Amino acid sequence: MKIKHMEADLFCVHCKEEVEHSITYVNEKIKCVECLECHHKMEINIDVNREFYKEIYKRIATKPERITKEYQADLSHFLFSLPVRVVSKPYRILKDINDSRKVIKGFKKNGS
C-alpha cells in the first residue's frame, strides 16, 4: 500500500482564489486535499483494510499473466533471474507487508 503526496494549484472556496493545495493519495485514490494558504482540509473516508485486500487480490490474480508475459518476452533472462527471485521473494513480501502495516497503523492512529 502506497501513500503519495502531490501539490497542485486549485481553486479554494475559502480563500476565493487559486492557491496551492496538498493532495494525499492512498493507492491512487484521493484521501485528503488541504489548502496550503488557509489550511482548510477536505478528507475522504477510505477503508484502508479494504484497499489492502484489493491490492493483495489484484497482485495474486494477475501473477500468472505477468509471469507469462515475462517469459515470452525473454525466456533466457527469465530462467537466469528465477533462482534469485525465488530466494528474495519472502523478503520482498515481508517488506511490502511492513510498509502496508505502517500505512494502516497511521490511519488507525489518526482515527481515519
C-alpha positions in Angstrom: 0.0 0.0 0.0 1.4 3.3 -1.0 0.9 6.9 0.1 1.7 9.7 -2.3 1.7 13.4 -1.8 1.3 16.0 -4.6 1.0 19.7 -4.8 -1.3 21.4 -7.2 -2.9 24.8 -7.8 -6.6 24.5 -7.2 -9.4 27.0 -6.5 -10.0 27.3 -2.8 -13.6 28.2 -1.8 -12.4 29.7 1.5 -9.6 31.8 0.0 -11.7 32.7 -3.1 -8.7 32.3 -5.4 -6.5 29.7 -7.0 -3.8 28.7 -4.5 -1.5 25.7 -3.9 -3.0 22.6 -2.3 -1.5 19.4 -0.9 -3.2 16.3 -2.2 -2.7 12.9 -0.4 -3.3 9.6 -2.3 -3.7 6.1 -0.9 -3.3 3.6 -3.7 -4.3 6.0 -6.4 -7.3 7.2 -4.5 -7.6 10.7 -3.1 -7.5 10.7 0.7 -7.1 14.3 1.6 -6.9 17.8 0.0 -5.5 20.6 2.0 -5.2 24.3 1.1 -1.7 25.5 2.0 -2.8 29.1 2.5 -5.8 28.8 4.9 -5.2 25.1 5.8 -8.8 24.1 5.1 -8.8 20.4 4.8 -11.2 18.0 3.0 -10.8 14.4 4.0 -12.3 11.5 2.1 -13.0 8.3 4.1 -11.2 5.3 2.7 -11.4 1.9 4.1 -7.6 1.1 4.2 -8.2 -2.5 5.1 -10.4 -3.0 2.0 -7.8 -1.2 -0.1 -5.1 -3.5 1.3 -7.1 -6.6 0.5 -8.0 -5.4 -3.0 -4.3 -4.7 -3.7 -3.3 -8.2 -2.5 -6.0 -9.9 -4.5 -5.0 -8.0 -7.7 -1.4 -8.9 -7.3 -2.2 -12.6 -6.7 -4.8 -12.8 -9.5 -2.5 -11.1 -12.1 0.7 -13.1 -11.2 0.2 -15.9 -13.8 -0.4 -13.4 -16.6 2.7 -11.3 -15.5 4.9 -14.3 -15.4 3.7 -15.5 -18.8 4.4 -12.1 -20.4 7.8 -12.0 -18.8 9.0 -15.4 -20.0 7.5 -14.8 -23.5 9.5 -11.6 -23.8 12.8 -13.1 -22.8 13.0 -16.7 -21.7 16.7 -16.8 -21.1 16.6 -13.7 -18.8 13.6 -15.2 -17.0 15.3 -18.5 -16.3 18.5 -16.8 -15.3 16.8 -14.5 -12.8 14.4 -17.1 -11.4 16.6 -18.6 -8.7 17.5 -15.2 -7.2 13.9 -14.1 -7.3 12.6 -17.2 -5.6 15.1 -16.7 -2.8 14.4 -13.0 -2.4 10.6 -13.2 -2.7 9.9 -13.8 1.0 12.0 -10.7 1.9 10.2 -8.6 -0.7 6.8 -9.8 0.6 7.8 -9.0 4.2 8.9 -5.5 3.2 5.6 -4.9 1.4 3.6 -6.1 4.4 5.6 -4.0 6.8 5.1 -0.9 4.6 1.4 -1.6 4.4 1.1 -2.2 8.2 2.7 1.2 8.8 0.2 2.9 6.5 -2.8 1.1 8.1 -1.4 1.9 11.6 -1.1 5.6 10.7 -4.7 5.7 9.6 -6.0 4.0 12.7 -3.9 6.3 14.9 -5.4 9.3 13.2 -8.9 7.9 13.5 -9.5 7.8 9.7 
